[in-house]
Amino acid sequence: MRSVLYGGTHDADFFSRNGPINIWFNSVGFSRYRNVSEVLELKQVQQDLSAAADSLFSLYDKGKIDEAQNGLGTIEKLSERFLQLLSKLEGKLAA
């Protein structure tokens, strides 16, 4: 996100429904861990991240670069939450 909003190239495939995170949820996450609450919450946070990213990309594409860059705080908070849940899930599955 940050690199795109500061002039880098947007990797549309990564952020698409066919991106690696969505593929993991659809092929592994929900098939193996559908009853683990952290997986469901991770998916929700991932959807929130995707929606926020799409919004910021849209702002950037409309020339509202400062506004898009100011929205990075939302991405950072959601990313932190995602990593916390992932860590919690990893601990739970290792036990």
LINWO-V830803 format. One record per pair of residues at least 12 apart in sequence whose C-alpha atoms are under 10 Angstrom apart, sorted by the first residue. I is the first residue (numbers start at 1). GAP is how many residues later the second one is. D is the distance in Angstrom with one decimal. If there is no record, write none. Layout:
((I;GAP;D) (I;GAP;D))
This chain:
((1;14;9.8) (1;52;7.0) (1;53;9.9) (1;55;8.6) (1;56;8.4) (1;67;10.0) (1;68;9.3) (1;71;7.9) (1;74;8.2) (1;75;9.8) (2;66;9.7) (2;67;7.7) (2;70;7.3) (2;73;9.3) (2;74;9.8) (4;52;9.8) (4;53;8.1) (4;56;8.8) (4;65;9.7) (5;51;8.1) (5;52;7.6) (5;54;9.6) (5;55;6.7) (5;56;9.5) (5;60;7.0) (5;61;8.9) (5;63;6.9) (5;64;6.1) (5;65;9.9) (5;66;10.0) (5;67;8.9) (6;54;9.6) (6;59;8.4) (6;60;9.8) (6;62;9.7) (6;63;7.8) (7;53;9.7) (7;58;9.7) (10;47;8.4) (12;42;9.9) (15;34;9.6) (15;35;6.8) (15;36;9.8) (15;38;8.3) (15;39;8.5) (16;34;8.5) (16;38;9.9) (17;33;9.6) (21;22;9.2) (21;25;8.2) (22;21;8.5) (22;24;8.6) (22;25;9.3) (25;14;8.3) (25;15;9.5) (25;17;9.2) (25;18;7.3) (25;21;9.9) (29;13;9.8) (29;14;9.1) (30;13;9.5) (33;56;9.9) (33;60;9.4) (36;53;8.2) (36;56;9.2) (36;57;9.3) (37;48;9.9) (37;52;8.9) (38;44;9.8) (38;46;9.9) (38;47;6.2) (38;48;7.7) (38;49;9.8) (38;50;7.6) (38;51;6.0) (38;52;9.7) (38;54;9.2) (39;46;8.2) (39;47;8.3) (39;50;7.4) (41;40;9.8) (41;41;8.7) (41;44;7.7) (41;45;9.8) (42;39;8.5) (42;40;6.1) (42;41;8.9) (42;42;9.5) (42;43;6.4) (42;44;7.3) (42;47;9.2) (43;39;8.9) (44;38;9.4) (45;33;6.6) (45;34;8.2) (45;36;7.5) (45;37;6.2) (45;40;9.2) (46;32;8.1) (46;33;8.5) (46;35;9.7) (46;36;7.2) (48;26;9.7) (48;27;9.0) (48;30;7.5) (48;31;9.9) (49;25;8.4) (49;26;6.4) (49;27;9.3) (49;28;9.5) (49;29;6.2) (49;30;7.4) (49;33;9.0) (50;25;9.2) (51;24;9.9) (52;19;8.3) (52;20;9.0) (52;22;7.4) (52;23;6.8) (52;26;9.1) (53;15;9.3) (53;18;9.0) (53;19;8.8) (53;21;9.3) (53;22;7.2) (55;13;8.1) (55;16;9.0) (56;12;4.8) (56;13;7.7) (56;14;9.1) (56;15;6.7) (56;16;8.1) (56;19;9.4) (57;12;9.8) (59;12;9.6))
